[in-house]
């Protein structure tokens, strides 16, 4: 039994396979985690771009109608491609000044 133990103790074959088996799950988690962080950051950037594009389109108009806002929302959905834009909602508010009003009104 002692001779067999000495034989295994000095045998270095398979050390690389065992080290790989110990390190592989950590490396796989790091790689997949970094991919998820990238996808999350990309989704955030596309959402901010859609909001910025929608605000830019609305701010260039003197007055807007429901059809115009519908077209702007379509443009916002298109700027979110290739992400799903099925749940995209937009709330548009306008601050207007009138000579008859004493304070700004939110429309």
MOQUIMO-V731511 format. One record per backbone hydrogen bond with DSSP energy under -1.0 kcal/mol. NH is the residue of the N-H (numbers start at 1). CO is the residue of the C=O. If there is no record, write none. Layout:
NH|CO  NH|CO
This chain:
5|1  6|2  7|3  8|4  9|5  10|6  15|12  18|14  19|15  20|16  21|17  22|18  23|19  24|20  27|23  28|24  29|25  30|26  31|27  32|28  33|29  34|30  35|31  36|32  37|33  38|34  39|35  40|36  41|37  42|38  43|39  44|40  45|41  46|42  47|43  48|44  49|45  50|46  51|47  52|48  53|49  54|50  55|51  56|52  57|53  58|54  59|55  61|58  69|65  70|66  71|67  72|68  73|69  74|70  75|71  76|72  77|73  78|74  79|75  81|78  83|80  88|85  96|105  105|96  107|94
